[in-house]
């Protein structure tokens, strides 16, 4: 199982949380970022069904990937002021949409995340 979690190479982009409201454009400007390598397993599509209902309107199955990794990933939280992590895989940016933590013991503990192509999310917002 652990070998499967380390199948692909991607880049993790994490926002530092410092940002500000630009009154001229009426948009939130994200703060700085840090980039680091991410060893993970990327599934080409997620299974349909109940998960499909959670996706934002206008997002199709082909725009979504499932990522499994031992690195903790962050989804956005307006309440806590956290910006979602961005994963760059094969030249495409994916925003972390939902994270599930699997605590199965030391060797099998990992995170499973649903990620959505960032350009598709930006187009619907």
C-alpha positions in Angstrom: 0.0 0.0 0.0 2.7 2.5 0.9 4.4 1.9 -2.4 1.2 2.8 -4.2 1.1 6.1 -2.3 4.5 7.1 -3.8 3.8 6.5 -7.5 3.7 10.0 -8.9 5.6 13.2 -8.5 3.7 16.5 -8.2 4.3 20.0 -6.7 2.4 21.2 -3.6 1.8 24.9 -3.5 0.7 26.2 -0.1 -0.5 29.7 0.6 1.0 31.3 3.7 -2.4 32.7 4.8 -1.4 36.3 4.8 -3.6 38.2 2.3 -5.6 41.3 2.1 -8.9 42.7 0.6 -8.2 45.0 -2.4 -11.0 47.6 -2.3 -10.2 48.8 -5.8 -10.9 45.4 -7.4 -13.1 44.1 -4.6 -11.2 40.9 -4.5 -9.2 38.9 -1.9 -5.5 38.9 -2.8 -3.8 35.8 -1.6 -0.5 36.1 0.2 2.8 34.5 -0.7 3.3 30.8 -1.5 5.7 28.0 -0.8 6.3 25.2 -3.2 7.5 21.7 -2.4 7.7 18.3 -4.1 4.8 16.0 -3.4 5.1 12.2 -3.7 1.6 10.8 -4.1 -0.8 8.6 -6.0 -3.0 10.3 -8.5 -6.1 8.5 -9.7 -7.3 9.6 -13.1 -11.0 10.0 -12.1 -13.0 9.6 -9.0 -15.9 7.2 -8.6 -19.4 8.6 -9.4 -22.3 8.5 -7.1 -22.5 10.3 -3.8 -19.2 12.2 -4.4 -20.6 13.7 -7.6 -23.3 15.4 -5.6 -20.7 17.3 -3.6 -19.0 18.9 -6.5 -19.7 22.5 -7.5 -22.2 23.0 -10.3 -20.5 23.0 -13.7 -17.6 20.7 -12.6 -17.5 17.4 -14.6 -16.0 14.1 -13.6 -13.1 14.5 -16.0 -12.1 17.8 -14.2 -11.6 15.9 -10.9 -8.8 13.7 -9.6 -8.3 11.7 -6.4 -4.9 12.0 -4.7 -3.5 9.8 -1.9 -0.4 10.9 0.0 1.2 10.8 3.4 1.6 14.6 3.3 -1.2 16.5 5.0 -3.2 18.6 2.5 -5.3 21.6 3.3 -8.8 22.4 2.0 -10.1 26.0 2.2 -11.7 27.3 5.3 -13.2 30.8 5.4 -13.7 30.5 9.1 -10.1 29.7 9.8 -8.7 31.9 7.0 -7.1 29.0 5.2 -6.6 28.9 1.4 -6.8 25.5 -0.2 -3.5 23.9 -1.3 -2.9 23.7 -5.1 -1.3 20.5 -6.6 0.5 20.8 -9.9 0.5 17.5 -11.8 1.5 17.0 -15.4 1.4 20.8 -15.9 -2.1 21.3 -14.6 -3.1 23.0 -11.4 -5.6 21.3 -9.2 -7.2 22.9 -6.1 -7.8 20.7 -3.1 -11.6 20.5 -2.6 -12.0 17.9 0.1 -9.6 16.0 2.3 -10.2 12.7 4.2 -7.7 11.4 6.8 -7.2 7.7 7.0 -5.6 6.7 10.3 -5.0 3.0 9.8 -1.8 2.7 11.8 1.8 3.9 11.2 2.4 2.3 7.9 -1.0 2.8 6.3 -2.0 6.3 7.6 -2.5 8.7 4.7 -4.7 11.5 3.3 -7.1 11.1 0.4 -8.1 14.3 -1.4 -10.5 15.3 -4.1 -8.9 17.9 -6.3 -10.5 19.9 -9.1 -8.8 21.6 -12.0 -8.2 25.2 -10.9 -9.0 26.7 -14.3 -12.4 25.0 -14.3 -13.1 26.4 -10.7 -12.0 29.9 -11.7 -14.3 29.8 -14.8 -17.4 29.1 -12.7 -16.7 31.6 -9.9 
